[in-house]
Amino acid sequence: MSTIQDVARHAAVSVSTVSNVLNGRTDKMRQETLARVEAAIVALQFRPNTLARQLKTGQTPLLGLLVPSIANPMYGYIAREVETFAQEQYGYRVLIGNTYRDQEKEASFFEDLLAHGVRRVIVISSLADERHLERAVQRGMVVVSYDRRATPGETSEVDHVAPDNFEAARIATRHLIAHGHTRLAFATVAGMTMSRSNKIRGFHAAASEAGLREHACVVEGGPLNEYGDSVIGEVGRDLARQMVKAEARPTGIVAVNDLMALGLMAGLREMGLSVPRDMSLVGMDGLFLSAISNPALTTVQLPVTEMARAMVDRAMTRQSESGKDVGERVFTPTVLIERESVGPPPAIAQAAGTGSRKANT
């Protein structure tokens, strides 16, 4: 196995020059020297000793990614984009952990990551209390939080990247209203996170704009155990049964995410109703599953690729200095993907004679 000394001899340069190339410090290096070192690395099939680098620097080329649960396809979608960009742009691999929105589990993962030399972490957590993340920054880590926005007047040592959940829900609700729906519902899981709260505010804002606030309700399912992300679809099925039995059941439903919408669709089908003939549904995420459901789900597409790139860039380029140059980036969704799950409410559809054409029975 070739060593860094072998590469230096082959390229007729010093070991420090090879080290500079391996660590990307080539801005002041002559192009001819850089070419010789790169050619020597290829010729000798040299692979840097990751363990030796970690012992020397106290760090390892791994990017930590903490998610509530990979059982939620949305987090798998984000993880794929984060991993792709981290590898292609920075040569880092991604280490993933499931935290189940539990603060103690998140804090414990940070201890493990520190012990393994991981100093750059993206954490998907909309928990209101992020003091454990700030403690990680104070210990020399770079932490980027996804799906949580700082509240007015709040100071934080953590970077934040988030979708505009308020606007996503408002777009979804306006779409239902534009199709004539006046009895609206927002379907979500039990327990309030910051992202869910912002989505509910967006739902209510759109209803208020249309003078429908008194006809807009929030329906929660649960309680959920700590593995809640894996059963969001089941919660949606249960909520569908509840709404069907309601005295004045809604005709237009905004789901907290696509997985919830797919569960609602299954529950409605089991109760003998069809989408969109009896109820219309809009999700939020833009999962690939939404395009292959029956009927295909209308959804607000979140800018996942752009957000993943921003998180990786921030995690990799920011210096690990407590309180230095932190910030917040909010990405506003602008794309509503119209598919088959939204139509006019039953009364309008029947009057127009279109109900049977849109049924998925």
Protein Blocks (a to p, Z undefined) as FASTA:
>chain_A
ZZfklmmmmnopafklmmmmmnopaklgcfklmmmmmmmmmmnopacdfklmmmmnopac
ddcdddfblklmklmmmmmmmmmmmmmmnopacddddeklpaklmmmmmmmmmmnopabd
cdddfbfblklmmmmmmnopacddehiacdehiacfbdcddddfklmmmmmmmmmmmnop
abdcddddehidfklmmmmmmmmmmmmmnopmmmpccddeddddfklmmmmmmmmmmmmm
mmmmpmbacfbdcdfblklmmmmmmmmmmnopacfklpccdddejpaklmmgccdddddd
ddfklmmmmmmmmmmmpccdehiapacdddddfbdcddfkbccdfklmmmnopmmmmpcZ
Z
